Amino acid sequence: MSCGKPHETDCSEVLDKVYSYLDGELTEHDVAEIRVHLDECSPCLQEYDLDKAIKHLVAKHCGCDPVPADLRSKVLARIAEVRSELTAD
């Protein structure tokens, strides 16, 4: 996924860190890099908005249920698989 313009931070690197960004788990330097990239790259911004909406929806409807320890890693792995399938097309 890319808008076709060169960026200081690669689109795949930004998309790999989107959930960590949303969870506030990144360093200030990484946060700044992602913000700059999202300001410049419309496709990544759309993906970020989608991921943010999914995270909000899950929190709204599943926020009080205990989450299995490996669920997050399974979900992130599946997202990575789908992303790689989409970029391969």
N, CA, C and O atoms as CSV, one atom per row, in Angstrom:
chain,resi,resn,atom,element,x,y,z
A,1,MET,N,N,0.846,-1.162,0.000
A,1,MET,CA,C,0.000,0.000,0.000
A,1,MET,C,C,0.893,1.226,0.000
A,1,MET,O,O,1.816,1.341,0.807
A,2,SER,N,N,0.609,2.130,-0.906
A,2,SER,CA,C,1.390,3.353,-0.982
A,2,SER,C,C,0.644,4.341,-1.862
A,2,SER,O,O,-0.162,3.961,-2.712
A,3,CYS,N,N,0.930,5.608,-1.641
A,3,CYS,CA,C,0.335,6.648,-2.474
A,3,CYS,C,C,1.210,6.928,-3.688
A,3,CYS,O,O,0.870,7.768,-4.522
A,4,GLY,N,N,2.337,6.226,-3.788
A,4,GLY,CA,C,3.240,6.404,-4.908
A,4,GLY,C,C,4.304,7.457,-4.691
A,4,GLY,O,O,5.181,7.629,-5.537
A,5,LYS,N,N,4.247,8.158,-3.588
A,5,LYS,CA,C,5.243,9.181,-3.273
A,5,LYS,C,C,6.271,8.599,-2.303
A,5,LYS,O,O,5.933,7.755,-1.473
A,6,PRO,N,N,7.513,9.043,-2.404
A,6,PRO,CA,C,8.518,8.549,-1.450
A,6,PRO,C,C,8.276,9.153,-0.058
A,6,PRO,O,O,7.910,10.321,0.079
A,7,HIS,N,N,8.487,8.335,0.950
A,7,HIS,CA,C,8.306,8.766,2.340
A,7,HIS,C,C,9.564,8.414,3.126
A,7,HIS,O,O,10.282,7.469,2.798
A,8,GLU,N,N,9.808,9.187,4.158
A,8,GLU,CA,C,10.946,8.887,5.023
A,8,GLU,C,C,10.763,7.534,5.704
A,8,GLU,O,O,11.722,6.779,5.866
A,9,THR,N,N,9.524,7.231,6.104
A,9,THR,CA,C,9.205,5.950,6.722
A,9,THR,C,C,8.354,5.152,5.743
A,9,THR,O,O,7.351,5.656,5.238
A,10,ASP,N,N,8.747,3.913,5.473
A,10,ASP,CA,C,8.051,3.064,4.519
A,10,ASP,C,C,6.635,2.737,4.991
A,10,ASP,O,O,6.383,2.582,6.186
A,11,CYS,N,N,5.714,2.637,4.028
A,11,CYS,CA,C,4.316,2.338,4.343
A,11,CYS,C,C,4.174,1.041,5.144
A,11,CYS,O,O,3.417,0.998,6.114
A,12,SER,N,N,4.881,0.002,4.756
A,12,SER,CA,C,4.752,-1.277,5.459
A,12,SER,C,C,5.199,-1.155,6.917
A,12,SER,O,O,4.620,-1.787,7.801
A,13,GLU,N,N,6.213,-0.358,7.164
A,13,GLU,CA,C,6.681,-0.147,8.539
A,13,GLU,C,C,5.617,0.586,9.362
A,13,GLU,O,O,5.381,0.254,10.524
A,14,VAL,N,N,4.987,1.575,8.752
A,14,VAL,CA,C,3.930,2.323,9.446
A,14,VAL,C,C,2.755,1.404,9.752
A,14,VAL,O,O,2.253,1.390,10.876
A,15,LEU,N,N,2.315,0.639,8.763
A,15,LEU,CA,C,1.156,-0.233,8.959
A,15,LEU,C,C,1.434,-1.345,9.958
A,15,LEU,O,O,0.520,-1.793,10.650
A,16,ASP,N,N,2.670,-1.794,10.044
A,16,ASP,CA,C,3.024,-2.804,11.042
A,16,ASP,C,C,2.927,-2.255,12.460
A,16,ASP,O,O,2.749,-3.015,13.412
A,17,LYS,N,N,3.042,-0.945,12.603
A,17,LYS,CA,C,3.045,-0.327,13.935
A,17,LYS,C,C,1.722,0.358,14.288
A,17,LYS,O,O,1.617,0.974,15.348
A,18,VAL,N,N,0.713,0.261,13.420
A,18,VAL,CA,C,-0.533,1.008,13.649
A,18,VAL,C,C,-1.184,0.660,14.981
A,18,VAL,O,O,-1.582,1.558,15.724
A,19,TYR,N,N,-1.300,-0.631,15.297
A,19,TYR,CA,C,-1.965,-0.986,16.553
A,19,TYR,C,C,-1.145,-0.566,17.766
A,19,TYR,O,O,-1.709,-0.156,18.781
A,20,SER,N,N,0.158,-0.663,17.675
A,20,SER,CA,C,1.008,-0.180,18.769
A,20,SER,C,C,0.856,1.328,18.918
A,20,SER,O,O,0.863,1.854,20.031
A,21,TYR,N,N,0.718,2.020,17.786
A,21,TYR,CA,C,0.489,3.472,17.795
A,21,TYR,C,C,-0.845,3.780,18.482
A,21,TYR,O,O,-0.918,4.652,19.348
A,22,LEU,N,N,-1.890,3.063,18.092
A,22,LEU,CA,C,-3.211,3.283,18.686
A,22,LEU,C,C,-3.225,2.973,20.178
A,22,LEU,O,O,-3.960,3.600,20.940
A,23,ASP,N,N,-2.409,2.002,20.592
A,23,ASP,CA,C,-2.369,1.606,22.003
A,23,ASP,C,C,-1.424,2.463,22.841
A,23,ASP,O,O,-1.316,2.263,24.051
A,24,GLY,N,N,-0.732,3.423,22.201
A,24,GLY,CA,C,0.192,4.282,22.931
A,24,GLY,C,C,1.433,3.545,23.406
A,24,GLY,O,O,1.991,3.876,24.452
A,25,GLU,N,N,1.871,2.541,22.638
A,25,GLU,CA,C,2.988,1.701,23.041
A,25,GLU,C,C,4.300,2.057,22.335
A,25,GLU,O,O,5.274,1.313,22.453
A,26,LEU,N,N,4.348,3.159,21.617
A,26,LEU,CA,C,5.539,3.528,20.857
A,26,LEU,C,C,6.300,4.663,21.526
A,26,LEU,O,O,5.761,5.399,22.352
A,27,THR,N,N,7.552,4.783,21.150
A,27,THR,CA,C,8.357,5.898,21.640
A,27,THR,C,C,7.871,7.191,20.987
A,27,THR,O,O,7.173,7.160,19.974
A,28,GLU,N,N,8.243,8.310,21.569
A,28,GLU,CA,C,7.863,9.607,20.998
A,28,GLU,C,C,8.401,9.751,19.576
A,28,GLU,O,O,7.734,10.321,18.712
A,29,HIS,N,N,9.603,9.238,19.333
A,29,HIS,CA,C,10.206,9.308,18.002
A,29,HIS,C,C,9.357,8.536,16.983
A,29,HIS,O,O,9.074,9.044,15.897
A,30,ASP,N,N,8.949,7.301,17.338
A,30,ASP,CA,C,8.114,6.503,16.433
A,30,ASP,C,C,6.758,7.159,16.204
A,30,ASP,O,O,6.248,7.162,15.083
A,31,VAL,N,N,6.177,7.708,17.252
A,31,VAL,CA,C,4.888,8.396,17.122
A,31,VAL,C,C,5.005,9.559,16.144
A,31,VAL,O,O,4.149,9.743,15.279
A,32,ALA,N,N,6.065,10.337,16.286
A,32,ALA,CA,C,6.271,11.481,15.391
A,32,ALA,C,C,6.431,11.028,13.939
A,32,ALA,O,O,5.867,11.640,13.032
A,33,GLU,N,N,7.203,9.950,13.714
A,33,GLU,CA,C,7.386,9.430,12.353
A,33,GLU,C,C,6.064,8.981,11.746
A,33,GLU,O,O,5.784,9.251,10.578
A,34,ILE,N,N,5.259,8.299,12.539
A,34,ILE,CA,C,3.978,7.807,12.029
A,34,ILE,C,C,3.038,8.970,11.742
A,34,ILE,O,O,2.344,8.958,10.725
A,35,ARG,N,N,2.999,9.966,12.608
A,35,ARG,CA,C,2.133,11.129,12.363
A,35,ARG,C,C,2.507,11.832,11.059
A,35,ARG,O,O,1.633,12.191,10.270
A,36,VAL,N,N,3.797,12.026,10.836
A,36,VAL,CA,C,4.253,12.662,9.595
A,36,VAL,C,C,3.823,11.823,8.398
A,36,VAL,O,O,3.312,12.357,7.414
A,37,HIS,N,N,4.026,10.522,8.481
A,37,HIS,CA,C,3.672,9.638,7.375
A,37,HIS,C,C,2.169,9.680,7.102
A,37,HIS,O,O,1.755,9.786,5.947
A,38,LEU,N,N,1.348,9.600,8.150
A,38,LEU,CA,C,-0.100,9.618,7.970
A,38,LEU,C,C,-0.574,10.938,7.372
A,38,LEU,O,O,-1.547,10.966,6.620
A,39,ASP,N,N,0.107,12.026,7.702
A,39,ASP,CA,C,-0.228,13.328,7.113
A,39,ASP,C,C,0.077,13.374,5.621
A,39,ASP,O,O,-0.566,14.109,4.871
A,40,GLU,N,N,1.066,12.582,5.192
A,40,GLU,CA,C,1.511,12.598,3.797
A,40,GLU,C,C,0.871,11.518,2.931
A,40,GLU,O,O,0.804,11.674,1.711
A,41,CYS,N,N,0.403,10.439,3.527
A,41,CYS,CA,C,0.025,9.247,2.762
A,41,CYS,C,C,-1.445,8.897,2.987
A,41,CYS,O,O,-1.807,8.338,4.023
A,42,SER,N,N,-2.272,9.223,2.028
A,42,SER,CA,C,-3.708,8.985,2.135
A,42,SER,C,C,-4.078,7.510,2.300
A,42,SER,O,O,-4.935,7.209,3.131
A,43,PRO,N,N,-3.475,6.565,1.549
A,43,PRO,CA,C,-3.838,5.157,1.745
A,43,PRO,C,C,-3.528,4.659,3.160
A,43,PRO,O,O,-4.315,3.909,3.736
A,44,CYS,N,N,-2.412,5.062,3.711
A,44,CYS,CA,C,-2.073,4.643,5.077
A,44,CYS,C,C,-3.016,5.294,6.088
A,44,CYS,O,O,-3.383,4.675,7.087
A,45,LEU,N,N,-3.400,6.525,5.831
A,45,LEU,CA,C,-4.347,7.200,6.721
A,45,LEU,C,C,-5.689,6.468,6.715
A,45,LEU,O,O,-6.314,6.315,7.765
A,46,GLN,N,N,-6.132,6.017,5.549
A,46,GLN,CA,C,-7.381,5.261,5.464
A,46,GLN,C,C,-7.272,3.951,6.239
A,46,GLN,O,O,-8.204,3.570,6.948
A,47,GLU,N,N,-6.144,3.263,6.109
A,47,GLU,CA,C,-5.932,2.014,6.848
A,47,GLU,C,C,-5.918,2.293,8.350
A,47,GLU,O,O,-6.497,1.534,9.128
A,48,TYR,N,N,-5.266,3.366,8.754
A,48,TYR,CA,C,-5.226,3.766,10.165
A,48,TYR,C,C,-6.643,4.014,10.675
A,48,TYR,O,O,-7.009,3.554,11.757
A,49,ASP,N,N,-7.442,4.750,9.887
A,49,ASP,CA,C,-8.819,5.039,10.300
A,49,ASP,C,C,-9.634,3.761,10.446
A,49,ASP,O,O,-10.435,3.639,11.373
A,50,LEU,N,N,-9.437,2.807,9.539
A,50,LEU,CA,C,-10.138,1.530,9.618
A,50,LEU,C,C,-9.708,0.767,10.870
A,50,LEU,O,O,-10.553,0.247,11.599
A,51,ASP,N,N,-8.409,0.699,11.122
A,51,ASP,CA,C,-7.908,0.000,12.307
A,51,ASP,C,C,-8.409,0.658,13.587
A,51,ASP,O,O,-8.742,-0.024,14.557
A,52,LYS,N,N,-8.461,1.976,13.581
A,52,LYS,CA,C,-8.957,2.718,14.748
A,52,LYS,C,C,-10.439,2.393,14.988
A,52,LYS,O,O,-10.859,2.206,16.130
A,53,ALA,N,N,-11.223,2.328,13.909
A,53,ALA,CA,C,-12.646,2.005,14.036
A,53,ALA,C,C,-12.843,0.578,14.555
A,53,ALA,O,O,-13.712,0.332,15.392
A,54,ILE,N,N,-12.032,-0.360,14.057
A,54,ILE,CA,C,-12.125,-1.748,14.524
A,54,ILE,C,C,-11.789,-1.827,16.003
A,54,ILE,O,O,-12.490,-2.489,16.769
A,55,LYS,N,N,-10.727,-1.159,16.402
A,55,LYS,CA,C,-10.320,-1.160,17.810
A,55,LYS,C,C,-11.427,-0.575,18.694
A,55,LYS,O,O,-11.712,-1.101,19.769
A,56,HIS,N,N,-12.039,0.502,18.240
A,56,HIS,CA,C,-13.130,1.132,18.996
A,56,HIS,C,C,-14.336,0.191,19.104
A,56,HIS,O,O,-14.935,0.057,20.170
A,57,LEU,N,N,-14.679,-0.452,17.994
A,57,LEU,CA,C,-15.812,-1.371,17.983
A,57,LEU,C,C,-15.581,-2.552,18.916
A,57,LEU,O,O,-16.476,-2.937,19.668
A,58,VAL,N,N,-14.392,-3.122,18.871
A,58,VAL,CA,C,-14.073,-4.249,19.752
A,58,VAL,C,C,-14.127,-3.797,21.209
A,58,VAL,O,O,-14.677,-4.503,22.054
A,59,ALA,N,N,-13.568,-2.639,21.507
A,59,ALA,CA,C,-13.573,-2.139,22.891
A,59,ALA,C,C,-15.006,-1.883,23.374
A,59,ALA,O,O,-15.337,-2.139,24.532
A,60,LYS,N,N,-15.832,-1.384,22.486
A,60,LYS,CA,C,-17.219,-1.066,22.844
A,60,LYS,C,C,-18.018,-2.326,23.165
A,60,LYS,O,O,-18.803,-2.342,24.113
A,61,HIS,N,N,-17.820,-3.373,22.379
A,61,HIS,CA,C,-18.649,-4.563,22.523
A,61,HIS,C,C,-17.997,-5.695,23.309
A,61,HIS,O,O,-18.682,-6.631,23.721
A,62,CYS,N,N,-16.718,-5.627,23.517
A,62,CYS,CA,C,-16.026,-6.724,24.207
A,62,CYS,C,C,-15.178,-6.213,25.367
A,62,CYS,O,O,-14.375,-6.962,25.924
A,63,GLY,N,N,-15.347,-4.962,25.730
A,63,GLY,CA,C,-14.480,-4.342,26.728
A,63,GLY,C,C,-14.529,-4.980,28.092
A,63,GLY,O,O,-13.557,-4.892,28.842
A,64,CYS,N,N,-15.636,-5.623,28.442
A,64,CYS,CA,C,-15.728,-6.160,29.794
A,64,CYS,C,C,-15.433,-7.657,29.858
A,64,CYS,O,O,-15.338,-8.226,30.946
A,65,ASP,N,N,-15.289,-8.286,28.716
A,65,ASP,CA,C,-14.982,-9.717,28.700
A,65,ASP,C,C,-13.473,-9.931,28.792
A,65,ASP,O,O,-12.704,-9.185,28.185
A,66,PRO,N,N,-13.045,-10.940,29.541
A,66,PRO,CA,C,-11.606,-11.229,29.577
A,66,PRO,C,C,-11.143,-11.738,28.208
A,66,PRO,O,O,-11.833,-12.516,27.551
A,67,VAL,N,N,-9.981,-11.287,27.806
A,67,VAL,CA,C,-9.431,-11.649,26.500
A,67,VAL,C,C,-8.373,-12.733,26.684
A,67,VAL,O,O,-7.492,-12.607,27.535
A,68,PRO,N,N,-8.458,-13.792,25.890
A,68,PRO,CA,C,-7.411,-14.813,25.975
A,68,PRO,C,C,-6.046,-14.199,25.663
A,68,PRO,O,O,-5.942,-13.289,24.841
A,69,ALA,N,N,-5.022,-14.691,26.312
A,69,ALA,CA,C,-3.685,-14.111,26.209
A,69,ALA,C,C,-3.145,-14.074,24.785
A,69,ALA,O,O,-2.446,-13.129,24.418
A,70,ASP,N,N,-3.454,-15.075,23.984
A,70,ASP,CA,C,-2.891,-15.126,22.639
A,70,ASP,C,C,-3.786,-14.508,21.562
A,70,ASP,O,O,-3.422,-14.526,20.386
A,71,LEU,N,N,-4.926,-13.971,21.929
A,71,LEU,CA,C,-5.852,-13.422,20.936
A,71,LEU,C,C,-5.245,-12.262,20.154
A,71,LEU,O,O,-5.351,-12.214,18.928
A,72,ARG,N,N,-4.614,-11.333,20.854
A,72,ARG,CA,C,-4.038,-10.168,20.172
A,72,ARG,C,C,-3.028,-10.594,19.117
A,72,ARG,O,O,-3.052,-10.089,17.995
A,73,SER,N,N,-2.151,-11.508,19.465
A,73,SER,CA,C,-1.134,-11.936,18.502
A,73,SER,C,C,-1.768,-12.668,17.326
A,73,SER,O,O,-1.299,-12.523,16.197
A,74,LYS,N,N,-2.813,-13.443,17.557
A,74,LYS,CA,C,-3.502,-14.121,16.458
A,74,LYS,C,C,-4.173,-13.112,15.526
A,74,LYS,O,O,-4.102,-13.247,14.305
A,75,VAL,N,N,-4.821,-12.108,16.101
A,75,VAL,CA,C,-5.484,-11.089,15.296
A,75,VAL,C,C,-4.457,-10.311,14.477
A,75,VAL,O,O,-4.655,-10.092,13.282
A,76,LEU,N,N,-3.368,-9.895,15.108
A,76,LEU,CA,C,-2.325,-9.161,14.383
A,76,LEU,C,C,-1.690,-10.012,13.289
A,76,LEU,O,O,-1.365,-9.500,12.218
A,77,ALA,N,N,-1.511,-11.301,13.546
A,77,ALA,CA,C,-0.949,-12.193,12.524
A,77,ALA,C,C,-1.897,-12.303,11.340
A,77,ALA,O,O,-1.458,-12.293,10.190
A,78,ARG,N,N,-3.176,-12.408,11.608
A,78,ARG,CA,C,-4.160,-12.508,10.516
A,78,ARG,C,C,-4.216,-11.212,9.718
A,78,ARG,O,O,-4.323,-11.247,8.492
A,79,ILE,N,N,-4.145,-10.081,10.390
A,79,ILE,CA,C,-4.125,-8.790,9.693
A,79,ILE,C,C,-2.902,-8.719,8.791
A,79,ILE,O,O,-3.001,-8.266,7.651
A,80,ALA,N,N,-1.766,-9.156,9.281
A,80,ALA,CA,C,-0.539,-9.157,8.479
A,80,ALA,C,C,-0.693,-10.067,7.256
A,80,ALA,O,O,-0.237,-9.720,6.166
A,81,GLU,N,N,-1.336,-11.236,7.432
A,81,GLU,CA,C,-1.567,-12.137,6.304
A,81,GLU,C,C,-2.430,-11.479,5.236
A,81,GLU,O,O,-2.110,-11.532,4.048
A,82,VAL,N,N,-3.523,-10.860,5.664
A,82,VAL,CA,C,-4.439,-10.212,4.720
A,82,VAL,C,C,-3.731,-9.064,4.015
A,82,VAL,O,O,-3.873,-8.898,2.803
A,83,ARG,N,N,-2.970,-8.271,4.764
A,83,ARG,CA,C,-2.218,-7.171,4.162
A,83,ARG,C,C,-1.261,-7.682,3.092
A,83,ARG,O,O,-1.159,-7.108,2.008
A,84,SER,N,N,-0.566,-8.763,3.409
A,84,SER,CA,C,0.398,-9.301,2.455
A,84,SER,C,C,-0.314,-9.863,1.228
A,84,SER,O,O,0.202,-9.745,0.116
A,85,GLU,N,N,-1.476,-10.467,1.403
A,85,GLU,CA,C,-2.264,-10.954,0.267
A,85,GLU,C,C,-2.722,-9.791,-0.613
A,85,GLU,O,O,-2.710,-9.894,-1.839
A,86,LEU,N,N,-3.122,-8.693,0.013
A,86,LEU,CA,C,-3.599,-7.531,-0.731
A,86,LEU,C,C,-2.471,-6.856,-1.501
A,86,LEU,O,O,-2.674,-6.397,-2.625
A,87,THR,N,N,-1.296,-6.794,-0.909
A,87,THR,CA,C,-0.180,-6.158,-1.597
A,87,THR,C,C,0.396,-7.049,-2.687
A,87,THR,O,O,1.035,-6.554,-3.615
A,88,ALA,N,N,0.177,-8.359,-2.587
A,88,ALA,CA,C,0.663,-9.290,-3.598
A,88,ALA,C,C,-0.170,-9.213,-4.873
A,88,ALA,O,O,0.304,-9.577,-5.949
A,89,ASP,N,N,-1.395,-8.744,-4.757
A,89,ASP,CA,C,-2.301,-8.648,-5.925
A,89,ASP,C,C,-1.911,-7.540,-6.813
A,89,ASP,O,O,-2.556,-7.313,-7.837
